[in-house]
Amino acid sequence: MSKYLVVVMVLFLISVISMEPGFGASKVREGALRDGFLLAGVDGKLLTQDSNDRWLFELGTDVNDGRFFVKTGSAIELLPSSGLEKMTYDVKKRSSGNYRLWGKVTKYEDKNFIFPTYFLPLSKVESQEIQQPEQPAPQSLNEPNDVIRMPDEVLKKLGGRRIIRTEELEKGLVLESDSMLADRIGFIEGEKINSKLVLDALGRNARRISFRLLPCIALEHAQQQQMSELEAVRFKTAGIVTRYKGEYYLLLQRAISVYTHGNFGN
């Protein structure tokens, strides 16, 4: 057999192998998207389940994060938030529930949720135009979630959101837009997605301030650590505070256990 023929056969085999699925790169598989993945203008349809006030976003296209993808037609639950409240207000005036959505994907127990931050309607208003509530500018939330980030990195990740203080909450602050809660000590009470963060008053005679916790990987990790301990764990937390139908919610970005050794300090 001539050298020329051998070279041709080798090149042919290489070309065949390189065409095999997954060769030279990891294959994108169907599955839950990673926590922290950013939806950047994805078209879809807003759906509702009136019996329990659950709102879903039906994807109009495949969405992938480079490793996993969710196929067209999948319906992902939208998290309670100021963004969702604006959408539910807007959809009542539209001829259809078609929207272009920006938001942050979260993952809890291998199930995805969407924290909406901005949207554009893709259908006309049915009746006379009604003044819409002001919508916040799109947030830059495309960094991957990390539950052990340092405070300054958390601040950078959460963008220009206002930082709220515990003293403001004690006075009955009403938030007009999403804000950030940074480095607050608290306990996680409840189970699974029906849990809340109760801020530690550190021995002071102050009313209990709590937030309903939104499902995400940071919450899942904190709950796993809580289950491994015999006593309640105090967590130093940071996250996005939002408001939906008069109730406050917290999307955790960081939750680190802290030990006081009998002292009340942070």
TASUL-V239980 format. One record per residue. N is the residue number from 1. RES is the residue in one letter. SS is DSSP state (@ for helix, = for strand, . for the rest). PHI is phi in whole degrees, 0 to 359 (999 if undefined). OMEGA is omega in degrees with one decimal (* if undefined). Layout:
BEGIN
n;res;ss;phi;omega
N;RES;SS;PHI;OMEGA
N;RES;SS;PHI;OMEGA
END
This chain:
BEGIN
n;res;ss;phi;omega
1;M;.;999;-176.9
2;S;.;288;178.3
3;K;@;298;-179.5
4;Y;@;299;-179.2
5;L;@;294;178.3
6;V;@;297;179.9
7;V;@;298;179.7
8;V;@;298;-179.3
9;M;@;295;178.8
10;V;@;296;179.6
11;L;@;296;178.6
12;F;@;296;179.4
13;L;@;297;178.9
14;I;@;296;-179.3
15;S;@;294;178.9
16;V;@;293;-179.4
17;I;@;296;-177.7
18;S;@;294;178.7
19;M;.;274;179.1
20;E;.;294;178.6
21;P;.;303;176.3
22;G;.;88;-178.9
23;F;.;289;176.2
24;G;.;79;179.6
25;A;.;200;179.0
26;S;.;289;-178.5
27;K;.;280;176.8
28;V;.;285;-175.8
29;R;=;246;176.3
30;E;=;287;-179.0
31;G;.;171;-178.4
32;A;.;293;176.6
33;L;.;290;-178.4
34;R;.;290;176.4
35;D;.;294;-179.3
36;G;.;98;179.2
37;F;.;294;-176.6
38;L;=;263;169.1
39;L;=;275;-175.9
40;A;=;242;177.1
41;G;=;75;179.6
42;V;=;263;179.4
43;D;=;279;179.1
44;G;=;183;-175.4
45;K;=;229;177.8
46;L;=;277;180.0
47;L;=;240;-179.1
48;T;=;224;170.1
49;Q;=;238;-170.0
50;D;.;299;-175.0
51;S;.;298;-178.8
52;N;.;228;175.7
53;D;.;57;174.2
54;R;=;264;179.3
55;W;=;241;-177.4
56;L;=;238;175.5
57;F;=;241;-179.8
58;E;=;274;-175.6
59;L;=;291;177.5
60;G;.;266;-179.8
61;T;.;204;173.8
62;D;.;293;177.0
63;V;=;232;178.5
64;N;=;225;-179.7
65;D;.;253;-179.4
66;G;.;99;178.3
67;R;.;237;-179.8
68;F;=;230;177.6
69;F;=;223;174.0
70;V;=;245;-170.9
71;K;.;278;176.5
72;T;.;306;179.4
73;G;.;94;177.1
74;S;.;292;179.8
75;A;=;251;-178.4
76;I;=;251;-176.8
77;E;=;290;175.9
78;L;=;271;-177.5
79;L;.;280;174.6
80;P;.;304;-175.3
81;S;.;189;176.8
82;S;@;295;177.5
83;G;@;296;178.2
84;L;@;294;-179.6
85;E;@;297;176.8
86;K;@;295;179.3
87;M;@;295;-179.3
88;T;@;293;174.4
89;Y;@;289;-175.4
90;D;@;290;-173.0
91;V;@;294;179.5
92;K;.;295;-177.4
93;K;.;262;-171.8
94;R;=;263;176.8
95;S;.;283;175.8
96;S;.;207;-178.2
97;G;.;262;-179.1
98;N;=;277;-177.3
99;Y;=;219;166.4
100;R;=;253;-167.7
101;L;=;240;168.7
102;W;=;246;179.4
103;G;=;176;-179.2
104;K;=;250;177.2
105;V;=;275;172.2
106;T;=;243;178.8
107;K;=;224;178.6
108;Y;=;220;-177.6
109;E;.;50;175.5
110;D;.;65;175.6
111;K;=;238;-178.6
112;N;=;269;172.6
113;F;=;224;177.5
114;I;=;236;172.3
115;F;=;262;-173.6
116;P;=;287;179.4
117;T;=;242;-177.2
118;Y;=;199;179.8
119;F;=;207;174.0
120;L;=;230;177.0
121;P;=;289;179.9
122;L;.;247;177.9
123;S;.;225;-176.3
124;K;.;276;175.2
125;V;=;286;-177.2
126;E;.;290;-176.6
127;S;.;242;-179.1
128;Q;.;302;-177.3
129;E;.;301;176.4
130;I;.;250;-178.0
131;Q;.;301;-178.4
132;Q;.;270;174.9
133;P;.;293;-178.7
134;E;.;297;-179.8
135;Q;.;258;178.9
136;P;.;289;176.1
137;A;.;292;178.7
138;P;.;302;-179.6
139;Q;.;262;176.7
140;S;.;270;-176.2
141;L;.;233;-172.8
142;N;.;263;174.3
143;E;.;272;179.7
144;P;.;295;-178.8
145;N;.;289;178.0
146;D;.;217;-173.3
147;V;.;283;179.8
148;I;.;240;178.6
149;R;.;292;174.8
150;M;.;282;-175.4
151;P;@;306;-177.1
152;D;@;294;177.3
153;E;@;288;175.7
154;V;@;295;178.6
155;L;@;300;-180.0
156;K;@;295;-177.9
157;K;@;295;-175.7
158;L;.;277;173.6
159;G;.;72;-173.9
160;G;.;267;-179.3
161;R;.;294;178.3
162;R;=;293;176.1
163;I;=;268;179.1
164;I;.;263;-179.8
165;R;.;252;-179.2
166;T;@;302;-178.9
167;E;@;299;179.1
168;E;@;293;179.3
169;L;@;293;179.3
170;E;@;294;179.2
171;K;.;273;178.2
172;G;.;86;179.8
173;L;.;300;174.0
174;V;.;249;-177.2
175;L;.;281;176.7
176;E;.;264;177.4
177;S;.;208;180.0
178;D;.;299;179.2
179;S;=;228;-178.0
180;M;=;242;172.4
181;L;=;254;-173.4
182;A;=;236;173.0
183;D;=;54;175.7
184;R;=;254;179.9
185;I;=;272;179.7
186;G;=;197;178.8
187;F;=;244;175.8
188;I;=;264;-178.8
189;E;=;244;-179.3
190;G;=;93;-176.3
191;E;=;233;174.8
192;K;.;51;-176.9
193;I;.;276;176.1
194;N;=;262;-177.1
195;S;=;242;179.8
196;K;=;215;174.8
197;L;=;259;177.4
198;V;=;253;-178.4
199;L;=;292;-179.7
200;D;.;280;179.9
201;A;.;281;177.5
202;L;.;55;175.2
203;G;.;84;-179.6
204;R;.;279;178.6
205;N;.;273;-176.6
206;A;.;234;-179.2
207;R;.;291;-179.2
208;R;.;287;176.5
209;I;.;252;-176.6
210;S;=;220;177.4
211;F;=;227;171.4
212;R;=;288;-175.1
213;L;=;268;178.9
214;L;.;273;-177.2
215;P;.;294;178.3
216;C;.;196;-176.8
217;I;@;293;179.2
218;A;@;296;177.2
219;L;@;294;-179.7
220;E;@;300;179.2
221;H;@;295;179.6
222;A;@;296;179.6
223;Q;@;292;176.6
224;Q;@;295;177.4
225;Q;@;292;178.0
226;Q;@;301;-178.5
227;M;@;292;-178.7
228;S;.;276;-179.0
229;E;.;254;179.5
230;L;.;280;-179.4
231;E;.;249;178.8
232;A;.;299;-178.1
233;V;.;264;173.5
234;R;=;270;-178.1
235;F;=;246;167.3
236;K;=;268;-169.1
237;T;=;237;170.9
238;A;=;213;-179.9
239;G;=;178;-178.4
240;I;=;264;176.0
241;V;=;265;179.2
242;T;=;226;-175.4
243;R;=;224;180.0
244;Y;=;220;-179.9
245;K;.;51;174.2
246;G;.;82;-178.7
247;E;=;246;-177.5
248;Y;=;268;178.9
249;Y;=;231;179.5
250;L;=;230;172.3
251;L;=;261;-176.7
252;L;=;296;170.8
253;Q;=;248;-177.8
254;R;=;206;175.7
255;A;=;211;-177.6
256;I;=;241;179.2
257;S;=;291;178.3
258;V;=;233;-179.2
259;Y;.;234;-173.8
260;T;.;262;-177.3
261;H;.;55;176.5
262;G;.;92;179.2
263;N;.;260;-178.7
264;F;.;259;-177.3
265;G;.;286;178.1
266;N;.;283;*
END
